[in-house]
């Protein structure tokens, strides 16, 4: 399966990517590399080299459309409102972000994106 993890260069997303790779899946991530989370604004050293990193903003329709190309499943891990003290710029507009991802996912035929770790079965 080809999985898109938005926010996949972060702590949770990178660990999820590791697990998905170990289970034999292909992983792509769309991440803005926000300087509040990624001060060097470059690929984090802890992100597995097998993960295809697309640097872009989930609010950018073209970036999202490109990231969704060929993907079977979307796991949406944006910065949550609870973590806004660390990443206030990425936490803004969470509701709009989730609606945007649902809409674009459905256009690509992926009409049930996973919206964070609470929806994943262990």
C-alpha positions in Angstrom: 0.0 0.0 0.0 1.2 3.6 -0.7 0.6 5.8 2.3 0.7 9.6 2.6 1.4 10.9 6.0 0.9 14.7 6.3 3.2 16.1 9.0 5.2 13.0 8.5 8.6 14.6 9.3 7.5 15.3 12.8 8.0 13.0 15.9 4.8 11.0 15.6 4.7 11.0 11.8 8.3 9.7 11.5 7.7 6.9 13.9 4.5 6.0 12.0 6.5 6.0 8.8 9.1 3.7 10.3 6.3 1.2 11.3 4.7 1.4 7.9 8.0 0.8 6.1 8.7 -2.2 8.4 5.3 -3.6 7.4 6.2 -3.3 3.7 4.4 -0.2 2.7 5.6 2.7 0.6 5.5 6.0 2.5 5.3 9.6 1.3 5.1 12.6 3.6 3.9 16.1 2.9 5.5 18.4 5.5 6.1 22.1 5.6 9.3 21.7 7.7 8.0 24.6 9.8 11.0 26.3 11.5 9.2 26.1 14.9 9.4 22.3 14.7 12.3 21.9 12.2 14.7 24.9 13.0 17.1 23.9 10.2 14.2 23.7 7.7 15.7 20.6 6.1 15.0 16.9 6.1 15.4 15.6 9.6 18.2 13.0 10.1 15.8 10.7 11.9 13.4 10.4 8.9 14.1 7.1 7.2 15.7 7.7 3.7 13.1 5.4 2.2 10.4 8.0 3.1 9.6 10.2 0.1 9.6 13.7 1.5 7.6 16.4 -0.3 8.1 19.8 1.3 5.0 21.8 1.0 2.0 23.2 2.9 -1.2 21.3 3.2 -3.1 24.5 2.5 -1.5 24.6 -1.0 -3.9 22.7 -3.4 -1.2 21.9 -5.9 1.1 20.5 -3.2 -1.7 18.4 -1.9 -2.8 17.2 -5.3 0.8 16.2 -6.1 1.2 14.4 -2.7 -2.0 12.4 -3.2 -0.9 11.2 -6.7 -0.8 7.3 -6.5 -1.6 7.2 -2.8 -4.0 4.6 -1.3 -4.3 5.9 2.2 -3.9 9.3 3.9 -2.9 9.7 7.5 -3.4 13.3 8.6 -1.1 14.3 11.5 -1.1 18.1 11.5 0.1 20.0 14.5 -2.8 19.9 16.9 -4.3 22.8 18.9 -3.0 21.2 22.1 0.6 21.6 20.8 0.1 25.2 19.6 2.5 26.5 22.2 5.3 24.8 20.2 4.0 25.3 16.7 1.3 28.0 16.6 1.7 28.6 12.9 1.0 25.0 11.9 -1.8 24.6 14.4 -4.0 27.3 13.0 -6.9 26.4 10.8 -7.0 22.7 11.8 -10.7 22.4 10.9 -10.1 23.9 7.5 -7.1 21.7 7.0 -9.1 18.5 7.8 -11.9 19.6 5.5 -9.4 20.4 2.7 -7.7 16.9 3.1 -11.0 15.1 3.0 -12.1 17.0 -0.1 -8.8 16.4 -2.0 -8.7 12.8 -0.8 -12.2 12.1 -2.2 -11.2 13.7 -5.5 -8.4 11.1 -5.7 -10.8 8.3 -4.7 -9.5 8.1 -1.1 -12.7 9.0 0.7 -11.8 8.0 4.2 -8.6 9.6 5.4 -7.3 8.6 8.8 -7.3 11.7 11.0 -4.6 11.0 13.6 -3.4 8.3 15.8 -6.7 7.9 17.8 -8.3 6.3 14.7 -5.5 3.7 14.2 -6.0 0.2 15.4 -2.9 -1.2 17.2 
